[in-house]
Amino acid sequence: MTPQRKLGPFRQSVQWITTLVLLLIPFVTVGGESLLRLDAPSRTLLFFGAAIRIEELYLFLLATLILVFIFLFVTMVFGRIWCGWLCPQTTLSDLAGFILKKTASLLPGKLFPLVVAHLLFALLAFLVGANLIWYFIPPAEFFERLLNGNLGLVAGITFWSTAAFVYLDLAFVRRLFCSTLCPYGRIQLMAMDRNTLTLAFNPARTSDCIRCGACVRTCPTGIDIRDGLQVECINCGRCLDACRAIMQKQGKTGLIHYSFGITEQGGGRPLNSKSLTLGALVLVLCSLLAAGVALRKEASLKVRRADMIQVKHLADGSLVNFFTITIENRSRKPAVYDLVIDGSSKAGLELLGPVTGLHLAANDNRRIDLLVKASSLPPKQAMIQLQLMQGERIVAAEPLSILD
């Protein structure tokens, strides 16, 4: 009989790759900016080369909906594979177990290995806390500010509290979180159906089980897979490998396997109407987000009447109105703008204030107070168009009522 392949090494490779990706993404830059980072001071999400400002709420809504529906899709089709293969909590728990095992086997005594293990836990907690902050503050700036003691109140509290929680998790909680505190297992039970991928003991081969207990001993949450579907099971596959190793010696295949439901009970069809519909919805939302990012304007212009100031009628018969203009440079490069009135309606109109040579840094905005003076104003010119120019190009435009 051909030996059955163990899944443990493959699962560990997936965990390492996922961890390295999370650690390295903040160090990757595109055009001098982070690949993925939320820049709090400018309220901008740097997203794979695009700079999305918080004001563009429709894009954030699309991104949120995508995450929600991906969560539902993965849960419906793949069950708790996330828990056993990708979840950071599982990876941290595995690392904690590895550290405890190695320090106990390599170092003398009982207290010394434990002290070293907890020092490594603290170092790992520091790394996790720093990695979280790197998605808000670039790594180089983070370390500079940390060494200078000016990390900031919010970033400092977030960093140290995250590090403290992760240390306590590594030192005292670990697997207990998965079996008692994590809500994902409960949510998964509500989202799964008869076609969801699950790890299960084959009831048809109960007579082949030799009651060795290897599956129970290797289970990180301490359950018995033979008792059926349980909320504590994280689908890591350790029991599958343990059973295969034992049954291989008996000349038989393992009794535990992954399957998309039970065919005899109507399962076995991961690509069904519900999963395909949910997958198609995710693709549509991703397409809308990509189109929204690609087609959004590189600059925006907002016009607001100045508060508590009325239209002024001058002695020469002209009138003056007061406006507050907000210009936003959404591009990744500095830009110089001019404010002008649409050529078809500018006769007898004049902009007074800082309206030319407006320098804005990348992802910056600027507020300007200006006046519109009308020396002669036929009724059809009461509504004009204010244009934001970059060289000879119109990059944004907004209607402006002179009389209201």
C-alpha positions in Angstrom: 0.0 0.0 0.0 1.3 3.4 -0.9 2.0 5.5 2.2 -0.5 8.3 2.7 1.0 11.8 2.7 1.1 13.7 6.0 -0.4 17.2 5.9 1.5 18.6 8.9 4.6 19.8 6.9 2.3 21.4 4.3 0.2 23.1 7.0 3.4 24.5 8.6 4.6 25.8 5.3 1.2 27.7 4.8 1.6 29.1 8.3 5.1 30.3 7.7 4.3 31.9 4.3 1.2 33.7 5.8 3.3 35.0 8.7 6.1 36.2 6.5 3.6 38.0 4.2 2.1 39.8 7.2 5.5 40.8 8.5 6.9 41.9 5.1 4.0 43.8 3.6 4.7 47.0 5.6 8.3 47.0 4.2 7.2 46.8 0.6 6.7 50.2 -1.1 5.2 51.3 -4.4 6.3 54.7 -5.7 7.9 55.5 -2.3 4.7 54.7 -0.3 3.7 51.6 1.6 2.0 48.8 -0.2 -0.7 48.7 2.4 -1.1 51.2 5.2 -3.7 53.4 6.9 -2.1 56.8 7.3 -4.0 58.3 10.2 -2.8 62.0 9.9 -3.9 62.3 6.3 -6.9 59.9 6.8 -5.7 58.0 3.7 -5.6 54.3 3.0 -2.6 53.4 0.9 -3.8 50.3 -1.0 -1.5 48.6 -3.5 -0.5 51.8 -5.3 -3.8 53.7 -4.8 -4.3 56.4 -2.2 -7.9 56.3 -0.9 -9.0 59.0 1.4 -11.5 58.4 4.2 -13.9 60.9 2.6 -14.4 58.4 -0.3 -16.8 56.4 1.9 -18.2 54.4 -1.0 -14.9 52.7 -1.6 -14.5 51.8 2.0 -18.1 50.5 2.0 -17.2 48.3 -1.0 -14.0 47.1 0.7 -16.0 46.2 3.9 -18.7 44.3 2.0 -16.0 42.4 0.1 -14.4 41.3 3.4 -17.8 40.3 4.8 -18.8 38.2 1.8 -15.3 36.6 1.5 -15.6 35.6 5.1 -19.0 34.1 4.5 -17.8 32.3 1.3 -14.7 30.8 2.9 -16.7 29.7 5.9 -19.5 28.2 3.8 -17.1 26.3 1.5 -14.0 25.6 3.6 -15.4 25.6 7.1 -12.7 26.1 9.8 -9.7 25.6 7.6 -8.9 29.2 8.5 -8.7 28.3 12.2 -6.3 25.4 11.8 -4.2 26.6 8.9 -4.2 30.4 8.7 -5.3 32.0 11.9 -2.6 34.0 13.7 -3.8 32.7 17.1 -3.1 29.1 15.9 0.4 30.1 14.6 1.2 31.8 17.8 0.1 28.8 19.8 2.2 26.5 17.7 5.2 28.7 18.2 4.6 28.8 21.9 4.5 25.1 22.1 7.6 24.8 20.0 9.5 27.2 22.2 8.5 25.4 25.4 9.5 22.0 23.9 12.9 23.2 22.6 13.9 25.2 25.7 13.0 22.2 27.9 15.1 19.8 25.8 18.1 22.0 25.1 18.6 23.9 28.4 19.4 22.4 31.9 17.2 22.5 34.9 13.5 23.4 35.1 13.4 27.1 36.0 16.0 28.3 33.5 14.2 26.8 30.4 11.0 28.4 31.6 12.6 31.8 32.0 14.2 31.7 28.6 10.8 30.6 27.1 9.0 33.6 28.6 11.7 36.0 27.4 11.2 34.6 23.9 7.4 35.0 24.4 8.0 38.7 25.3 10.2 39.2 22.2 7.6 37.6 20.0 4.8 39.7 21.6 7.0 42.8 20.9 7.2 41.8 17.2 3.5 41.2 16.9 2.7 44.6 18.5 5.2 46.3 16.2 3.8 44.5 13.2 0.3 45.9 13.9 1.6 49.4 14.2 3.6 49.1 11.0 0.2 49.1 9.1 -0.3 52.6 10.5 3.3 54.0 10.8 6.1 53.0 8.4 8.6 50.6 10.1 11.6 53.0 9.8 9.5 55.8 11.3 8.2 53.5 14.0 11.6 52.4 15.3 12.9 56.0 15.2 9.9 57.3 17.2 10.1 54.4 19.6 13.8 55.0 20.3 13.2 58.7 20.7 10.3 58.1 23.1 7.8 60.0 20.9 5.7 57.2 19.5 2.5 59.1 20.4 -0.3 58.4 22.8 -2.6 56.4 20.6 0.2 54.4 18.9 2.0 53.9 22.1 -1.1 52.6 24.0 -2.0 50.3 21.0 1.6 49.0 20.7 2.2 48.2 24.4 -1.3 46.9 25.1 -1.1 44.6 22.1 2.3 43.3 23.1 1.0 42.7 26.7 -2.1 40.8 25.5 0.0 38.7 23.1 2.5 37.9 25.9 -0.3 36.8 28.2 -1.8 34.8 25.4 1.5 33.0 24.7 2.3 32.4 28.4 -1.1 31.4 29.7 -3.9 31.1 27.2 -2.9 29.6 23.8 -5.3 26.8 22.8 -7.8 27.7 25.5 -8.8 30.7 23.4 -9.8 28.6 20.5 -11.9 26.2 22.5 -13.6 28.6 24.8 -13.3 32.3 23.8 -13.1 32.5 20.0 -16.5 33.3 18.4 -15.6 32.1 14.9 -16.4 28.4 15.7 -19.9 29.4 16.7 -20.4 31.6 13.7 -19.1 28.8 11.4 -21.7 26.4 12.7 -24.4 28.8 11.6 -22.8 29.5 8.2 -21.9 25.9 7.2 -24.2 23.6 5.2 -24.0 19.9 4.2 -21.4 20.7 1.5 -18.9 22.5 3.8 -15.4 21.1 4.1 -15.0 19.3 7.4 -12.5 17.0 9.1 -14.3 13.9 10.3 -13.9 10.3 11.4 -15.3 7.8 8.9 -18.2 6.1 10.8 -18.4 3.4 8.2 -15.0 2.2 9.3 -15.6 2.2 13.1 -14.6 -1.5 13.3 -11.2 -0.7 11.9 -10.4 1.7 14.8 -8.0 0.0 17.3 -8.7 2.5 20.1 -5.1 3.6 20.3 -6.0 7.2 21.3 -3.4 8.8 19.0 -6.0 11.2 17.5 -7.0 12.4 21.0 -3.4 12.8 22.3 -2.4 14.9 19.3 -5.5 17.1 19.2 -4.5 20.7 20.3 -7.9 21.4 21.8 -8.3 18.0 23.5 -11.3 16.6 21.7 -12.1 13.1 20.4 -12.8 13.4 16.6 -14.7 10.1 16.8 -17.5 11.9 18.7 -18.5 13.7 15.6 -18.6 17.5 14.7 -17.6 19.6 17.6 -17.2 23.4 17.9 -13.8 23.1 19.5 -12.3 21.3 16.4 -10.1 23.8 14.4 -9.7 21.4 11.4 -5.9 21.4 11.7 -5.5 17.8 10.6 -3.1 16.7 13.4 -5.5 13.8 14.2 -5.5 12.8 10.5 -1.7 12.5 10.4 -1.7 10.6 13.7 -4.3 8.1 12.5 -2.6 7.6 9.2 0.7 6.8 10.9 -0.9 4.2 13.1 -3.1 2.6 10.4 -0.2 2.5 8.0 1.4 0.0 10.4 -1.8 -2.1 10.1 -1.6 -2.0 6.3 -4.7 0.2 6.2 -5.5 3.8 5.2 -6.4 6.4 7.9 -9.9 6.6 9.3 -10.0 10.4 9.4 -10.3 12.6 6.4 -11.3 16.0 5.0 -14.5 15.9 2.9 -17.1 18.3 1.5 -19.9 16.8 3.5 -21.2 13.3 3.2 -22.3 12.2 -0.3 -24.9 9.8 1.1 -26.5 12.7 3.0 -26.7 14.9 -0.1 -23.3 16.6 0.4 -20.2 16.5 -1.6 -20.9 19.5 -3.9 -18.8 22.5 -2.8 -19.7 24.3 -6.0 -23.4 24.5 -5.5 -25.9 27.3 -6.1 -25.3 29.1 -2.8 -21.5 29.0 -3.0 -21.5 30.0 -6.7 -23.9 32.9 -6.0 -21.8 34.1 -3.1 -18.6 33.8 -5.1 -20.0 35.7 -8.0 -21.1 38.5 -5.6 -17.6 38.7 -4.3 -16.2 39.0 -7.9 -18.7 41.7 -8.7 -17.9 43.7 -5.6 -14.1 43.3 -6.3 -14.7 44.6 -9.9 -16.6 47.6 -8.6 -13.9 48.4 -6.1 -11.2 48.1 -8.8 -13.2 50.3 -11.2 -13.9 52.8 -8.4 -10.2 53.1 -7.5 -9.1 53.3 -11.2 -11.7 55.8 -12.3 -11.8 58.1 -9.3 -10.7 61.7 -9.8 -7.2 62.7 -9.0 -8.5 65.9 -7.3 -11.7 67.1 -5.7 -13.2 70.5 -5.2 -15.8 71.4 -2.6 -17.6 74.8 -2.5 -19.5 76.2 0.5 -21.0 79.6 1.2 -19.1 81.4 4.0 -21.0 81.2 7.2 -22.9 84.2 8.5 -21.9 86.5 5.7 -24.5 87.8 3.3 -24.1 89.0 -0.3 -22.6 92.5 -0.3 -23.9 95.1 -2.8 -21.3 97.7 -3.6 -21.9 101.4 -4.5 -20.9 100.8 -8.2 -23.8 98.4 -8.6 -21.6 95.2 -8.4 -22.1 92.5 -5.8 -19.7 90.3 -3.8 -20.3 86.9 -2.4 -18.0 84.9 0.0 -17.1 81.3 -0.3 -15.0 78.6 1.4 -13.3 76.3 -1.1 -11.7 73.0 -0.2 -9.2 71.5 -2.6 -8.0 67.9 -2.2 -5.0 66.4 -4.1 -5.8 62.7 -4.2 -2.8 61.8 -6.3 0.5 60.4 -5.1 2.5 63.4 -6.4 2.6 67.1 -5.4 0.5 69.3 -7.7 -0.1 73.0 -8.6 -3.7 74.1 -9.2 -5.5 77.3 -10.4 -9.1 78.2 -9.7 -11.0 79.8 -12.6 -14.6 80.5 -13.7 -15.9 78.6 -16.7 -15.1 80.6 -19.8 -18.7 80.6 -21.0 -19.9 82.5 -18.0 -17.0 84.6 -16.7 -17.9 87.9 -18.4 -18.2 90.5 -15.7 -17.1 88.1 -13.0 -13.9 88.1 -11.0 -12.3 85.8 -8.4 -10.6 87.6 -5.5 -8.3 85.7 -3.2 -5.6 83.0 -3.5 -6.7 81.4 -6.7 -3.5 80.7 -8.7 -0.3 78.7 -8.0 -2.0 76.6 -5.3 0.7 74.1 -4.2 -0.6 70.9 -2.6 1.4 67.9 -1.5 0.4 64.4 -2.4 -2.7 63.3 -0.5 -3.1 66.8 0.9 -6.0 69.2 1.1 -6.2 73.0 1.5 -9.0 75.3 2.5 -9.3 78.7 0.8 -11.5 81.7 1.5 -12.3 83.7 -1.7 -14.8 86.3 -3.0 -16.7 86.3 -6.3 -17.3 89.8 -7.6 -20.0 90.4 -10.3 -20.0 93.8 -12.0 -22.9 92.8 -14.2 -25.0 89.7 -13.7 -27.7 88.7 -16.1 -30.2 86.2 -14.6 -28.7 83.3 -16.6 -25.3 83.9 -14.9 -26.6 83.5 -11.3 -25.2 79.9 -11.4 -21.7 79.6 -12.7 -19.1 76.8 -12.7 -15.9 76.9 -10.7 -13.1 74.9 -12.2 -10.0 73.5 -10.7 -7.2 73.6 -13.3 -3.9 71.7 -13.4 -2.1 73.4 -16.3 -4.5 73.2 -19.2 -6.5 70.4 -17.8 -9.8 70.6 -15.8 -9.4 68.1 -13.0 -12.5 69.1 -11.0 -15.5 71.4 -11.3 -18.4 72.5 -9.0 -21.4 74.7 -9.6 -21.5 77.9 -7.6 -24.5 80.2 -7.0 -23.5 83.9 -6.8 -26.9 85.1 -5.5 -27.8 82.5 -2.8 
